[in-house]
Amino acid sequence: MALEFTRELKPDITIFDSMDELSAFRFAPAKLLELEEELFRYADVVFTGGNSLFQAKKHRHHNIHCFPSSIDMEHFAKAKQPCEEPLDQQHIPHPRFGFYGVVDERFDIEL
């Protein structure tokens, strides 16, 4: 959707980070697929998030690469180490659970 207000920009290189099938999201604008096709024509390189998205889109660009999600294992391994309980969480009873990830229409808010 950013194409509608960035067409006047003339970058040396355009990278399309296609990390989700946004057209399948609830309330996706009808124009999204048309704009995505324009971006495929304009982009110098395209990255997809995950193999299934790559398989679905690989025929749409000559320079497209699968770039699945990953993490910095060394950084996140630090969370396994015991640490002091944060002051702002000390009043929350145990057991506790948390959530990390995208909050969109796939997230069951009622749950």
FIDREN-638889 format. One record per residue: z, x, y of N, C-alpha, C, O in turn; residue in one letter; residue number from 0. Coordinates in steps of 0.1 Angstrom, whole numbers, plus 5000, padded with zeros to 4 digits. Atoms other than C-alpha are relative to their C-alpha. Layout:
<n.up = Z, n.east = X, n.north = Y, ca.up = Z, ca.east = X, ca.north = Y, c.up = Z, c.east = X, c.north = Y, o.up = Z, o.east = X, o.north = Y, r = A, k = NUM>
...
***
This chain:
<n.up = 5000, n.east = 5008, n.north = 4988, ca.up = 5000, ca.east = 5000, ca.north = 5000, c.up = 5000, c.east = 5009, c.north = 5013, o.up = 4997, o.east = 5004, o.north = 5023, r = M, k = 0>
<n.up = 5000, n.east = 4991, n.north = 4988, ca.up = 5004, ca.east = 5030, ca.north = 5023, c.up = 4986, c.east = 5003, c.north = 5006, o.up = 4985, o.east = 5007, o.north = 5017, r = A, k = 1>
<n.up = 5013, n.east = 4997, n.north = 4995, ca.up = 4967, ca.east = 5034, ca.north = 5026, c.up = 4997, c.east = 4991, c.north = 5012, o.up = 4989, o.east = 4996, o.north = 5021, r = L, k = 2>
<n.up = 5003, n.east = 5009, n.north = 4989, ca.up = 4966, ca.east = 5005, ca.north = 5050, c.up = 5005, c.east = 5005, c.north = 5014, o.up = 5000, o.east = 5001, o.north = 5024, r = E, k = 3>
<n.up = 4996, n.east = 4994, n.north = 4987, ca.up = 4984, ca.east = 5026, ca.north = 5076, c.up = 4999, c.east = 5015, c.north = 5000, o.up = 5004, o.east = 5022, o.north = 5010, r = F, k = 4>
<n.up = 5001, n.east = 4986, n.north = 5000, ca.up = 4975, ca.east = 5061, ca.north = 5067, c.up = 4985, c.east = 5005, c.north = 4998, o.up = 4982, o.east = 5017, o.north = 4997, r = T, k = 5>
<n.up = 5014, n.east = 4996, n.north = 5002, ca.up = 4937, ca.east = 5060, ca.north = 5064, c.up = 4995, c.east = 5010, c.north = 5011, o.up = 4986, o.east = 5018, o.north = 5008, r = R, k = 6>
<n.up = 5005, n.east = 4991, n.north = 4990, ca.up = 4933, ca.east = 5079, ca.north = 5097, c.up = 5004, c.east = 5014, c.north = 4998, o.up = 4999, o.east = 5023, o.north = 5004, r = E, k = 7>
<n.up = 4996, n.east = 4987, n.north = 5003, ca.up = 4951, ca.east = 5109, ca.north = 5083, c.up = 4989, c.east = 5007, c.north = 4992, o.up = 4983, o.east = 5001, o.north = 4983, r = L, k = 8>
<n.up = 5010, n.east = 4992, n.north = 5007, ca.up = 4928, ca.east = 5137, ca.north = 5070, c.up = 5007, c.east = 5012, c.north = 4994, o.up = 5005, o.east = 5023, o.north = 4999, r = K, k = 9>
<n.up = 4993, n.east = 4988, n.north = 5006, ca.up = 4949, ca.east = 5159, ca.north = 5047, c.up = 4990, c.east = 5009, c.north = 4993, o.up = 4979, o.east = 5005, o.north = 4989, r = P, k = 10>
<n.up = 5009, n.east = 4990, n.north = 5008, ca.up = 4934, ca.east = 5190, ca.north = 5030, c.up = 5000, c.east = 4996, c.north = 4986, o.up = 4989, o.east = 4997, o.north = 4979, r = D, k = 11>
<n.up = 4999, n.east = 5004, n.north = 5014, ca.up = 4946, ca.east = 5177, ca.north = 4996, c.up = 5008, c.east = 4987, c.north = 4999, o.up = 5018, o.east = 4985, o.north = 5006, r = I, k = 12>
<n.up = 4992, n.east = 5012, n.north = 5003, ca.up = 4957, ca.east = 5143, ca.north = 4984, c.up = 5004, c.east = 4999, c.north = 4986, o.up = 4995, o.east = 5000, o.north = 4977, r = T, k = 13>
<n.up = 4994, n.east = 5001, n.north = 5013, ca.up = 4979, ca.east = 5139, ca.north = 4954, c.up = 5005, c.east = 4986, c.north = 4998, o.up = 5013, o.east = 4981, o.north = 5006, r = I, k = 14>
<n.up = 4995, n.east = 5013, n.north = 5003, ca.up = 4984, ca.east = 5105, ca.north = 4939, c.up = 5010, c.east = 5000, c.north = 4989, o.up = 5007, o.east = 5004, o.north = 4978, r = F, k = 15>
<n.up = 4989, n.east = 5000, n.north = 5009, ca.up = 5017, ca.east = 5102, ca.north = 4922, c.up = 5001, c.east = 4986, c.north = 4994, o.up = 5009, o.east = 4977, o.north = 4999, r = D, k = 16>
<n.up = 5000, n.east = 5013, n.north = 5006, ca.up = 5011, ca.east = 5072, ca.north = 4899, c.up = 5010, c.east = 4999, c.north = 4989, o.up = 5008, o.east = 5002, o.north = 4977, r = S, k = 17>
<n.up = 4989, n.east = 4999, n.north = 5009, ca.up = 5045, ca.east = 5069, ca.north = 4883, c.up = 5004, c.east = 4986, c.north = 4994, o.up = 5014, o.east = 4986, o.north = 4986, r = M, k = 18>
<n.up = 4997, n.east = 5013, n.north = 5006, ca.up = 5045, ca.east = 5032, ca.north = 4874, c.up = 4988, c.east = 4991, c.north = 5001, o.up = 4980, o.east = 4993, o.north = 5010, r = D, k = 19>
<n.up = 5011, n.east = 5010, n.north = 4998, ca.up = 5022, ca.east = 5002, ca.north = 4869, c.up = 5005, c.east = 4990, c.north = 5009, o.up = 5009, o.east = 4979, o.north = 5006, r = E, k = 20>
<n.up = 4994, n.east = 5008, n.north = 4989, ca.up = 5032, ca.east = 4987, ca.north = 4902, c.up = 4993, c.east = 4986, c.north = 5000, o.up = 5000, o.east = 4976, o.north = 5004, r = L, k = 21>
<n.up = 5007, n.east = 5013, n.north = 5000, ca.up = 5006, ca.east = 4959, ca.north = 4898, c.up = 5007, c.east = 4990, c.north = 4991, o.up = 5005, o.east = 4978, o.north = 4992, r = S, k = 22>
<n.up = 4993, n.east = 5009, n.north = 5010, ca.up = 5027, ca.east = 4945, ca.north = 4869, c.up = 5013, c.east = 4995, c.north = 5005, o.up = 5020, o.east = 4987, o.north = 4999, r = A, k = 23>
<n.up = 4987, n.east = 5004, n.north = 4995, ca.up = 5058, ca.east = 4941, ca.north = 4890, c.up = 4999, c.east = 4986, c.north = 5006, o.up = 4989, o.east = 4982, o.north = 5012, r = F, k = 24>
<n.up = 4999, n.east = 5013, n.north = 4993, ca.up = 5069, ca.east = 4907, ca.north = 4902, c.up = 4998, c.east = 5001, c.north = 5015, o.up = 5003, o.east = 5011, o.north = 5021, r = R, k = 25>
<n.up = 5003, n.east = 5001, n.north = 4986, ca.up = 5057, ca.east = 4899, ca.north = 4937, c.up = 4991, c.east = 5012, c.north = 5005, o.up = 4990, o.east = 5014, o.north = 5017, r = F, k = 26>
<n.up = 5010, n.east = 4990, n.north = 4996, ca.up = 5031, ca.east = 4927, ca.north = 4936, c.up = 4989, c.east = 4994, c.north = 5008, o.up = 4984, o.east = 4984, o.north = 5004, r = A, k = 27>
<n.up = 5011, n.east = 5006, n.north = 4991, ca.up = 5006, ca.east = 4921, ca.north = 4964, c.up = 4987, c.east = 5000, c.north = 4992, o.up = 4984, o.east = 5009, o.north = 4984, r = P, k = 28>
<n.up = 5013, n.east = 5001, n.north = 5007, ca.up = 4972, ca.east = 4909, ca.north = 4951, c.up = 4991, c.east = 5012, c.north = 5003, o.up = 4982, o.east = 5015, o.north = 4995, r = A, k = 29>
<n.up = 5009, n.east = 4989, n.north = 4995, ca.up = 4955, ca.east = 4937, ca.north = 4971, c.up = 5004, c.east = 5013, c.north = 4994, o.up = 4997, o.east = 5023, o.north = 4996, r = K, k = 30>
<n.up = 4995, n.east = 4987, n.north = 5006, ca.up = 4975, ca.east = 4964, ca.north = 4952, c.up = 4989, c.east = 5007, c.north = 4992, o.up = 4987, o.east = 5019, o.north = 4993, r = L, k = 31>
<n.up = 5010, n.east = 4994, n.north = 5009, ca.up = 4948, ca.east = 4970, ca.north = 4925, c.up = 4988, c.east = 5005, c.north = 5008, o.up = 4983, o.east = 5016, o.north = 5005, r = L, k = 32>
<n.up = 5011, n.east = 4996, n.north = 4992, ca.up = 4921, ca.east = 4972, ca.north = 4951, c.up = 5003, c.east = 5013, c.north = 5008, o.up = 4995, o.east = 5023, o.north = 5008, r = E, k = 33>
<n.up = 4995, n.east = 4988, n.north = 4992, ca.up = 4941, ca.east = 4998, ca.north = 4972, c.up = 5002, c.east = 5011, c.north = 4990, o.up = 4999, o.east = 5023, o.north = 4993, r = L, k = 34>
<n.up = 4999, n.east = 4990, n.north = 5010, ca.up = 4949, ca.east = 5017, ca.north = 4940, c.up = 4987, c.east = 5006, c.north = 4996, o.up = 4986, o.east = 5018, o.north = 4995, r = E, k = 35>
<n.up = 5013, n.east = 4995, n.north = 5004, ca.up = 4913, ca.east = 5020, ca.north = 4931, c.up = 4994, c.east = 5008, c.north = 5012, o.up = 4988, o.east = 5019, o.north = 5009, r = E, k = 36>
<n.up = 5004, n.east = 4992, n.north = 4989, ca.up = 4905, ca.east = 5033, ca.north = 4966, c.up = 5007, c.east = 5013, c.north = 5000, o.up = 5001, o.east = 5024, o.north = 5003, r = E, k = 37>
<n.up = 4992, n.east = 4987, n.north = 5001, ca.up = 4933, ca.east = 5059, ca.north = 4962, c.up = 4995, c.east = 5009, c.north = 4989, o.up = 4994, o.east = 5021, o.north = 4990, r = L, k = 38>
<n.up = 5006, n.east = 4992, n.north = 5011, ca.up = 4918, ca.east = 5070, ca.north = 4929, c.up = 4987, c.east = 5007, c.north = 5005, o.up = 4985, o.east = 5018, o.north = 5001, r = F, k = 39>
<n.up = 5012, n.east = 4994, n.north = 4994, ca.up = 4885, ca.east = 5076, ca.north = 4947, c.up = 5003, c.east = 5011, c.north = 5010, o.up = 4996, o.east = 5021, o.north = 5010, r = R, k = 40>
<n.up = 4996, n.east = 4991, n.north = 4989, ca.up = 4902, ca.east = 5094, ca.north = 4975, c.up = 5008, c.east = 5013, c.north = 4996, o.up = 5006, o.east = 5023, o.north = 5002, r = Y, k = 41>
<n.up = 4991, n.east = 4989, n.north = 5004, ca.up = 4927, ca.east = 5116, ca.north = 4956, c.up = 4993, c.east = 5012, c.north = 4994, o.up = 4982, o.east = 5010, o.north = 4988, r = A, k = 42>
<n.up = 5005, n.east = 4988, n.north = 5006, ca.up = 4920, ca.east = 5152, ca.north = 4946, c.up = 5006, c.east = 5002, c.north = 4986, o.up = 4999, o.east = 5007, o.north = 4977, r = D, k = 43>
<n.up = 4993, n.east = 4998, n.north = 5013, ca.up = 4945, ca.east = 5151, ca.north = 4918, c.up = 5009, c.east = 4988, c.north = 4998, o.up = 5015, o.east = 4983, o.north = 5008, r = V, k = 44>
<n.up = 4991, n.east = 5011, n.north = 5004, ca.up = 4965, ca.east = 5123, ca.north = 4900, c.up = 5009, c.east = 5004, c.north = 4990, o.up = 5006, o.east = 5010, o.north = 4980, r = V, k = 45>
<n.up = 4990, n.east = 4998, n.north = 5010, ca.up = 4997, ca.east = 5126, ca.north = 4881, c.up = 5005, c.east = 4986, c.north = 4996, o.up = 5007, o.east = 4977, o.north = 5004, r = F, k = 46>
<n.up = 4994, n.east = 5012, n.north = 5005, ca.up = 5010, ca.east = 5098, ca.north = 4859, c.up = 5013, c.east = 5002, c.north = 4994, o.up = 5016, o.east = 5013, o.north = 4988, r = T, k = 47>
<n.up = 4986, n.east = 4999, n.north = 5006, ca.up = 5046, ca.east = 5092, ca.north = 4848, c.up = 5000, c.east = 4995, c.north = 4986, o.up = 5001, o.east = 4983, o.north = 4983, r = G, k = 48>
<n.up = 4999, n.east = 5004, n.north = 5014, ca.up = 5045, ca.east = 5091, ca.north = 4810, c.up = 4986, c.east = 4999, c.north = 4994, o.up = 4976, o.east = 4997, o.north = 5000, r = G, k = 49>
<n.up = 5012, n.east = 5000, n.north = 5008, ca.up = 5019, ca.east = 5091, ca.north = 4783, c.up = 4993, c.east = 4987, c.north = 5000, o.up = 4980, o.east = 4986, o.north = 5001, r = N, k = 50>
<n.up = 5007, n.east = 5013, n.north = 5001, ca.up = 5012, ca.east = 5054, ca.north = 4781, c.up = 4993, c.east = 4997, c.north = 5013, o.up = 4982, o.east = 4991, o.north = 5013, r = S, k = 51>
<n.up = 5007, n.east = 5001, n.north = 4987, ca.up = 5004, ca.east = 5053, ca.north = 4819, c.up = 4988, c.east = 5009, c.north = 5000, o.up = 4977, o.east = 5005, o.north = 5006, r = L, k = 52>
<n.up = 5011, n.east = 4991, n.north = 5001, ca.up = 4982, ca.east = 5083, ca.north = 4814, c.up = 4989, c.east = 4994, c.north = 4992, o.up = 4977, o.east = 4995, o.north = 4996, r = F, k = 53>
<n.up = 5010, n.east = 5005, n.north = 5009, ca.up = 4964, ca.east = 5067, ca.north = 4785, c.up = 4993, c.east = 4988, c.north = 5007, o.up = 4980, o.east = 4986, o.north = 5005, r = Q, k = 54>
<n.up = 5006, n.east = 5012, n.north = 4993, ca.up = 4958, ca.east = 5035, ca.north = 4806, c.up = 4991, c.east = 5004, c.north = 5012, o.up = 4982, o.east = 4996, o.north = 5015, r = A, k = 55>
<n.up = 5007, n.east = 4996, n.north = 4988, ca.up = 4945, ca.east = 5054, ca.north = 4836, c.up = 4991, c.east = 5012, c.north = 5000, o.up = 4984, o.east = 5015, o.north = 5009, r = K, k = 56>
<n.up = 5007, n.east = 4987, n.north = 5001, ca.up = 4929, ca.east = 5086, ca.north = 4823, c.up = 4985, c.east = 4999, c.north = 5003, o.up = 4979, o.east = 5008, o.north = 5007, r = K, k = 57>
<n.up = 5014, n.east = 5002, n.north = 4998, ca.up = 4894, ca.east = 5071, ca.north = 4826, c.up = 4996, c.east = 4998, c.north = 5015, o.up = 4985, o.east = 4997, o.north = 5019, r = H, k = 58>
<n.up = 5002, n.east = 5003, n.north = 4986, ca.up = 4898, ca.east = 5064, ca.north = 4863, c.up = 4999, c.east = 5011, c.north = 5010, o.up = 4996, o.east = 5010, o.north = 5022, r = R, k = 59>
<n.up = 5001, n.east = 4989, n.north = 4991, ca.up = 4899, ca.east = 5099, ca.north = 4877, c.up = 4997, c.east = 5013, c.north = 4992, o.up = 5000, o.east = 5014, o.north = 4980, r = H, k = 60>
<n.up = 5004, n.east = 4988, n.north = 5007, ca.up = 4884, ca.east = 5133, ca.north = 4868, c.up = 5010, c.east = 5011, c.north = 4999, o.up = 5009, o.east = 5020, o.north = 4991, r = H, k = 61>
<n.up = 4990, n.east = 4990, n.north = 4999, ca.up = 4915, ca.east = 5153, ca.north = 4876, c.up = 5014, c.east = 4993, c.north = 4999, o.up = 5022, o.east = 4993, o.north = 5008, r = N, k = 62>
<n.up = 4988, n.east = 5008, n.north = 5002, ca.up = 4944, ca.east = 5133, ca.north = 4861, c.up = 5008, c.east = 5007, c.north = 4989, o.up = 5003, o.east = 5011, o.north = 4979, r = I, k = 63>
<n.up = 4991, n.east = 4993, n.north = 5009, ca.up = 4974, ca.east = 5147, ca.north = 4844, c.up = 5013, c.east = 4992, c.north = 4997, o.up = 5018, o.east = 4986, o.north = 5006, r = H, k = 64>
<n.up = 4987, n.east = 5007, n.north = 5003, ca.up = 5004, ca.east = 5133, ca.north = 4825, c.up = 5011, c.east = 5009, c.north = 5004, o.up = 5012, o.east = 5021, o.north = 5001, r = C, k = 65>
<n.up = 4989, n.east = 4993, n.north = 4994, ca.up = 5036, ca.east = 5143, ca.north = 4842, c.up = 5013, c.east = 4991, c.north = 4997, o.up = 5018, o.east = 4985, o.north = 5006, r = F, k = 66>
<n.up = 4988, n.east = 5009, n.north = 5004, ca.up = 5065, ca.east = 5125, ca.north = 4823, c.up = 5013, c.east = 5004, c.north = 5007, o.up = 5014, o.east = 5015, o.north = 5012, r = P, k = 67>
<n.up = 4987, n.east = 4998, n.north = 4993, ca.up = 5099, ca.east = 5121, ca.north = 4838, c.up = 5008, c.east = 5011, c.north = 4992, o.up = 5007, o.east = 5013, o.north = 4980, r = S, k = 68>
<n.up = 4992, n.east = 4989, n.north = 5006, ca.up = 5123, ca.east = 5150, ca.north = 4832, c.up = 5012, c.east = 5002, c.north = 5008, o.up = 5013, o.east = 4996, o.north = 5019, r = S, k = 69>
<n.up = 4988, n.east = 4997, n.north = 4993, ca.up = 5156, ca.east = 5163, ca.north = 4843, c.up = 5003, c.east = 5015, c.north = 5000, o.up = 4997, o.east = 5023, o.north = 4993, r = I, k = 70>
<n.up = 4995, n.east = 4986, n.north = 4999, ca.up = 5173, ca.east = 5196, ca.north = 4853, c.up = 5012, c.east = 5000, c.north = 4991, o.up = 5023, o.east = 4997, o.north = 4995, r = D, k = 71>
<n.up = 4989, n.east = 5000, n.north = 5010, ca.up = 5194, ca.east = 5200, ca.north = 4821, c.up = 5012, c.east = 5008, c.north = 5004, o.up = 5023, o.east = 5004, o.north = 5003, r = M, k = 72>
<n.up = 4989, n.east = 4991, n.north = 4996, ca.up = 5215, ca.east = 5229, ca.north = 4835, c.up = 5008, c.east = 4993, c.north = 5011, o.up = 5021, o.east = 4993, o.north = 5010, r = E, k = 73>
<n.up = 4993, n.east = 5007, n.north = 4989, ca.up = 5224, ca.east = 5208, ca.north = 4866, c.up = 5008, c.east = 4989, c.north = 4994, o.up = 5020, o.east = 4987, o.north = 4997, r = H, k = 74>
<n.up = 4993, n.east = 5012, n.north = 5005, ca.up = 5233, ca.east = 5176, ca.north = 4847, c.up = 5010, c.east = 5003, c.north = 4989, o.up = 5019, o.east = 4995, o.north = 4986, r = F, k = 75>
<n.up = 4990, n.east = 4996, n.north = 5010, ca.up = 5252, ca.east = 5195, ca.north = 4819, c.up = 5013, c.east = 5002, c.north = 5007, o.up = 5024, o.east = 5001, o.north = 5000, r = A, k = 76>
<n.up = 4988, n.east = 4998, n.north = 4993, ca.up = 5278, ca.east = 5202, ca.north = 4846, c.up = 5009, c.east = 4987, c.north = 4999, o.up = 5021, o.east = 4988, o.north = 5000, r = K, k = 77>
<n.up = 4993, n.east = 5012, n.north = 5001, ca.up = 5288, ca.east = 5165, ca.north = 4843, c.up = 5009, c.east = 4999, c.north = 4988, o.up = 5018, o.east = 4990, o.north = 4987, r = A, k = 78>
<n.up = 4993, n.east = 5000, n.north = 5013, ca.up = 5301, ca.east = 5171, ca.north = 4808, c.up = 5014, c.east = 5008, c.north = 5001, o.up = 5022, o.east = 5006, o.north = 4993, r = K, k = 79>
<n.up = 4988, n.east = 4992, n.north = 4998, ca.up = 5328, ca.east = 5194, ca.north = 4822, c.up = 5011, c.east = 4991, c.north = 5006, o.up = 5008, o.east = 4983, o.north = 5015, r = Q, k = 80>
<n.up = 4989, n.east = 5008, n.north = 4994, ca.up = 5362, ca.east = 5178, ca.north = 4830, c.up = 5001, c.east = 5003, c.north = 5015, o.up = 4999, o.east = 5014, o.north = 5019, r = P, k = 81>
<n.up = 4999, n.east = 4999, n.north = 4985, ca.up = 5367, ca.east = 5172, ca.north = 4867, c.up = 5011, c.east = 4991, c.north = 5005, o.up = 5015, o.east = 4981, o.north = 4998, r = C, k = 82>
<n.up = 4990, n.east = 5009, n.north = 4994, ca.up = 5392, ca.east = 5156, ca.north = 4890, c.up = 4994, c.east = 4986, c.north = 5003, o.up = 4982, o.east = 4985, o.north = 5006, r = E, k = 83>
<n.up = 5005, n.east = 5013, n.north = 4998, ca.up = 5389, ca.east = 5119, ca.north = 4893, c.up = 4998, c.east = 4998, c.north = 5016, o.up = 5008, o.east = 5001, o.north = 5023, r = E, k = 84>
<n.up = 5002, n.east = 5002, n.north = 4985, ca.up = 5374, ca.east = 5110, ca.north = 4928, c.up = 5011, c.east = 4990, c.north = 5005, o.up = 5014, o.east = 4980, o.north = 4999, r = P, k = 85>
<n.up = 4990, n.east = 5008, n.north = 4994, ca.up = 5400, ca.east = 5095, ca.north = 4951, c.up = 4996, c.east = 4986, c.north = 5002, o.up = 5004, o.east = 4976, o.north = 5000, r = L, k = 86>
<n.up = 5004, n.east = 5013, n.north = 4998, ca.up = 5379, ca.east = 5065, ca.north = 4958, c.up = 4998, c.east = 4992, c.north = 4988, o.up = 4994, o.east = 4980, o.north = 4988, r = D, k = 87>
<n.up = 5002, n.east = 5007, n.north = 5013, ca.up = 5377, ca.east = 5056, ca.north = 4921, c.up = 5013, c.east = 4999, c.north = 4993, o.up = 5014, o.east = 4993, o.north = 4982, r = Q, k = 88>
<n.up = 4987, n.east = 5000, n.north = 5008, ca.up = 5414, ca.east = 5061, ca.north = 4911, c.up = 5005, c.east = 4986, c.north = 4998, o.up = 5013, o.east = 4984, o.north = 4988, r = Q, k = 89>
<n.up = 4995, n.east = 5013, n.north = 5002, ca.up = 5422, ca.east = 5025, ca.north = 4916, c.up = 4993, c.east = 4991, c.north = 4990, o.up = 4997, o.east = 4980, o.north = 4987, r = H, k = 90>
<n.up = 5008, n.east = 5007, n.north = 5009, ca.up = 5395, ca.east = 5013, ca.north = 4892, c.up = 5006, c.east = 5001, c.north = 4986, o.up = 5007, o.east = 5013, o.north = 4981, r = I, k = 91>
<n.up = 4994, n.east = 4999, n.north = 5013, ca.up = 5410, ca.east = 5004, ca.north = 4858, c.up = 4990, c.east = 5006, c.north = 4990, o.up = 4978, o.east = 5005, o.north = 4992, r = P, k = 92>
<n.up = 5008, n.east = 4995, n.north = 5011, ca.up = 5397, ca.east = 5020, ca.north = 4826, c.up = 4999, c.east = 4989, c.north = 4989, o.up = 5008, o.east = 4980, o.north = 4988, r = H, k = 93>
<n.up = 5011, n.east = 4991, n.north = 5000, ca.up = 5375, ca.east = 5018, ca.north = 4807, c.up = 4990, c.east = 4996, c.north = 5011, o.up = 4990, o.east = 4985, o.north = 5016, r = P, k = 94>
<n.up = 5010, n.east = 5002, n.north = 4990, ca.up = 5347, ca.east = 5022, ca.north = 4832, c.up = 4986, c.east = 5003, c.north = 4994, o.up = 4985, o.east = 5010, o.north = 4985, r = R, k = 95>
<n.up = 5014, n.east = 4996, n.north = 5003, ca.up = 5309, ca.east = 5023, ca.north = 4829, c.up = 4992, c.east = 5000, c.north = 5013, o.up = 4996, o.east = 4993, o.north = 5023, r = F, k = 96>
<n.up = 5009, n.east = 4999, n.north = 4988, ca.up = 5282, ca.east = 5031, ca.north = 4854, c.up = 4986, c.east = 4998, c.north = 4997, o.up = 4982, o.east = 4997, o.north = 4985, r = G, k = 97>
<n.up = 5015, n.east = 5002, n.north = 5002, ca.up = 5245, ca.east = 5026, ca.north = 4859, c.up = 4993, c.east = 5009, c.north = 5009, o.up = 4997, o.east = 5012, o.north = 5021, r = F, k = 98>
<n.up = 5009, n.east = 4992, n.north = 4991, ca.up = 5219, ca.east = 5049, ca.north = 4872, c.up = 4986, c.east = 4996, c.north = 4996, o.up = 4983, o.east = 4994, o.north = 4984, r = Y, k = 99>
<n.up = 5014, n.east = 5004, n.north = 5003, ca.up = 5182, ca.east = 5040, ca.north = 4874, c.up = 4995, c.east = 4991, c.north = 5011, o.up = 5001, o.east = 4989, o.north = 5022, r = G, k = 100>
<n.up = 5007, n.east = 5009, n.north = 4991, ca.up = 5158, ca.east = 5017, ca.north = 4892, c.up = 5006, c.east = 4986, c.north = 5000, o.up = 5008, o.east = 4981, o.north = 4989, r = V, k = 101>
<n.up = 4996, n.east = 5014, n.north = 4999, ca.up = 5171, ca.east = 4984, ca.north = 4905, c.up = 4988, c.east = 4992, c.north = 5005, o.up = 4985, o.east = 4993, o.north = 5017, r = V, k = 102>
<n.up = 5011, n.east = 5009, n.north = 4996, ca.up = 5141, ca.east = 4960, ca.north = 4905, c.up = 5000, c.east = 4988, c.north = 4992, o.up = 5011, o.east = 4985, o.north = 4986, r = D, k = 103>
<n.up = 4999, n.east = 5013, n.north = 5008, ca.up = 5131, ca.east = 4928, ca.north = 4888, c.up = 5002, c.east = 5002, c.north = 4985, o.up = 5006, o.east = 4992, o.north = 4979, r = E, k = 104>
<n.up = 4997, n.east = 4998, n.north = 5014, ca.up = 5135, ca.east = 4944, ca.north = 4854, c.up = 5015, c.east = 5001, c.north = 4998, o.up = 5020, o.east = 5000, o.north = 4986, r = R, k = 105>
<n.up = 4986, n.east = 4998, n.north = 5001, ca.up = 5172, ca.east = 4949, ca.north = 4861, c.up = 5007, c.east = 4986, c.north = 4999, o.up = 5005, o.east = 4977, o.north = 5008, r = F, k = 106>
<n.up = 4994, n.east = 5012, n.north = 5002, ca.up = 5193, ca.east = 4920, ca.north = 4848, c.up = 5013, c.east = 4999, c.north = 5008, o.up = 5024, o.east = 5003, o.north = 5003, r = D, k = 107>
<n.up = 4989, n.east = 5000, n.north = 4991, ca.up = 5216, ca.east = 4914, ca.north = 4877, c.up = 5011, c.east = 4991, c.north = 4995, o.up = 5023, o.east = 4994, o.north = 4997, r = I, k = 108>
<n.up = 4990, n.east = 5010, n.north = 5005, ca.up = 5234, ca.east = 4884, ca.north = 4860, c.up = 5008, c.east = 5007, c.north = 4989, o.up = 5020, o.east = 5004, o.north = 4988, r = E, k = 109>
<n.up = 4993, n.east = 4993, n.north = 5010, ca.up = 5243, ca.east = 4907, ca.north = 4831, c.up = 5011, c.east = 5008, c.north = 5006, o.up = 5018, o.east = 5015, o.north = 4999, r = L, k = 110>
***
